[in-house]
């Protein structure tokens, strides 16, 4: 069983997948930072200074023991108060769309690079078909006999 596992892990596809997952995770952090630190502040500025990360609706009762601010999303969430955080959701959707678009561009470019050698390969010279070859062999045999 250990030999089978070694063969499985050493196959190129598994290693490629592992590298892809690791690079994907790092790339996801970059896109998240781009969304949260660059794009969303610009969207907030264009929409009149709205900070989407702190947009939420409180759904449950706030306990009497809660002493934090009622406008602090992170503190309310840490206190376990039921909320609908639509601002965080909008940020996550924009993050996903950016990630999907960049992956689309990468796959599109990879498909173009892979398709070029196949298109540029010269066509094989057309020769006689199998039927024509068999007819030539038949004729050659008739001429000998």
C-alpha positions in Angstrom: 0.0 0.0 0.0 2.9 2.4 0.7 4.3 1.8 -2.8 0.9 2.7 -4.3 0.8 5.8 -2.2 4.3 6.8 -3.3 3.4 6.3 -6.9 0.2 8.3 -6.5 2.0 11.2 -4.8 4.9 11.3 -7.3 2.6 11.5 -10.3 2.9 14.9 -12.0 -0.8 15.7 -11.8 -0.9 15.4 -8.0 2.1 17.6 -7.6 0.8 20.1 -10.1 -2.5 20.2 -8.2 -0.7 20.8 -4.9 1.3 23.7 -6.3 -1.9 25.1 -7.9 -3.7 25.0 -4.5 -0.8 26.7 -2.7 -0.4 29.4 -5.4 -4.2 29.8 -5.5 -4.4 30.5 -1.8 -1.6 33.1 -2.0 -3.3 34.6 -5.0 -6.6 34.7 -3.1 -5.0 36.8 -0.4 -3.7 39.3 -3.0 -7.2 39.6 -4.6 -8.8 40.0 -1.1 -6.3 42.8 -0.3 -7.0 44.4 -3.7 -10.7 44.3 -3.0 -10.7 45.4 0.6 -7.8 47.9 0.5 -8.0 49.4 -3.0 -11.3 48.9 -4.8 -13.8 49.1 -1.9 -12.4 52.4 -0.6 -12.7 53.9 -4.1 -16.2 52.6 -4.4 -16.9 54.1 -0.9 -15.5 57.4 -2.0 -17.6 57.4 -5.2 -20.7 56.6 -3.2 -20.3 59.4 -0.8 -17.9 57.9 1.8 -19.9 54.8 2.4 -17.8 52.1 4.2 -19.3 48.8 3.0 -17.4 46.6 5.6 -19.5 48.1 8.4 -22.9 47.9 6.7 -25.1 45.5 8.7 -28.5 45.0 10.2 -28.9 43.7 13.8 -31.3 40.8 13.8 -31.3 39.7 17.4 -31.6 41.3 20.8 -28.5 42.9 22.2 -27.7 41.5 25.7 -27.5 43.9 28.6 -23.9 42.8 29.3 -22.8 44.2 25.9 -20.8 47.5 26.5 -19.4 48.1 23.0 -20.6 50.4 20.3 -23.8 49.5 18.4 -22.1 50.6 15.1 -19.0 48.4 15.5 -19.6 45.3 13.3 -16.6 43.4 14.5 -17.4 43.9 18.2 -21.0 42.9 17.7 -20.0 39.9 15.8 -17.5 38.9 18.5 -20.2 39.3 21.1 -22.3 36.7 19.2 -25.1 39.0 18.3 -27.2 37.9 15.3 -26.6 40.2 12.4 -27.0 40.4 8.6 -23.6 41.7 7.4 -24.6 42.7 3.8 -21.5 45.0 3.5 -19.1 42.1 4.1 -21.2 40.0 1.6 -20.9 42.7 -1.1 -17.2 42.8 -0.5 -17.0 39.0 -0.8 -19.0 39.1 -4.0 -16.7 41.7 -5.6 -13.7 39.7 -4.4 -15.1 36.5 -6.1 -15.9 38.3 -9.3 -12.3 39.7 -9.5 -10.8 36.3 -8.8 -13.1 34.6 -11.4 -12.2 37.3 -14.0 -8.5 37.0 -13.4 -8.7 33.1 -13.6 -10.7 33.5 -16.8 -8.0 35.7 -18.3 -5.3 33.2 -17.3 -7.1 30.2 -18.7 -8.0 32.1 -21.9 -4.3 33.0 -22.4 -3.2 29.4 -21.6 -5.7 28.1 -24.2 -4.3 30.5 -26.8 -0.7 29.5 -26.1 -1.6 25.8 -26.3 -3.6 26.2 -29.5 -0.9 28.0 -31.4 1.5 25.1 -32.1 -1.4 22.9 -33.3 -2.5 25.6 -35.7 1.0 26.3 -37.0 1.9 22.6 -37.6 2.1 21.9 -41.4 -0.5 19.5 -42.7 0.7 16.1 -43.7 1.2 15.7 -47.4 -1.7 14.1 -49.0 -0.9 10.7 -50.4 -2.8 7.8 -52.0 -5.6 6.4 -49.9 -5.6 2.8 -48.7 -7.9 1.8 -51.5 -5.6 3.3 -54.1 -2.6 1.5 -52.6 -4.3 -1.8 -52.6 -5.4 -1.2 -56.2 -1.7 -0.5 -57.1 -0.6 -3.7 -55.4 -3.2 -5.7 -57.1 -2.2 -4.3 -60.5 1.4 -5.0 -59.8 0.7 -8.6 -58.9 -1.5 -9.0 -62.1 1.4 -7.6 -64.2 3.9 -10.2 -62.7 1.6 -13.2 -63.1 
